[in-house]
């Protein structure tokens, strides 16, 4: 929480992938990819709730073991190659709003960005909170240097 604003961290991690089978469970530095965003969110000073949105019982179990909550399995229609991440976020927020739980900020952290740290998350939250009258979203990007 920051300035009485509740923050949810969402890690979208479906089991299917058209490019790399089971990519969210691939091992990077001795841990599956889903470990890294969950850990970064857990170590944030401000994130109140960490949710893993998945269609897989296996990913759900692993995510919970790493400290995320997984109160539902994502519907199959939101776990296809054509499903939009924004719909996954809306599904998650609707789940909580149906329980009377609301959030002021959302941190969406993809498993395929394992280098994002809690410091990155906290700096973004501070920046958006300080500038909330001017901006309502922050997106982190990095140059793709793989082809250089």
SULHU-V264063 format. One record per backbone hydrogen bond with DSSP energy under -1.0 kcal/mol. CO is the residue of the C=O (numbers start at 1). NH is the residue of the N-H. If there is no record, write none. Layout:
CO,NH
CO,NH
This chain:
2,5
5,2
6,104
6,105
7,48
7,49
8,107
9,51
10,109
11,53
20,23
22,25
23,26
24,34
26,33
28,31
31,28
32,35
34,38
35,39
36,40
37,41
38,42
39,43
41,44
49,9
50,69
51,11
53,13
54,74
56,60
57,61
58,62
59,63
60,64
61,65
62,66
63,68
64,67
69,52
75,78
76,79
84,88
85,89
86,90
87,91
88,92
89,93
90,94
91,95
92,96
93,97
94,98
96,99
96,101
97,100
105,8
107,10
110,113
113,116
117,121
118,122
119,123
120,124
121,125
122,126
123,127
124,128
125,129
126,130
127,131
131,134
131,135
145,148
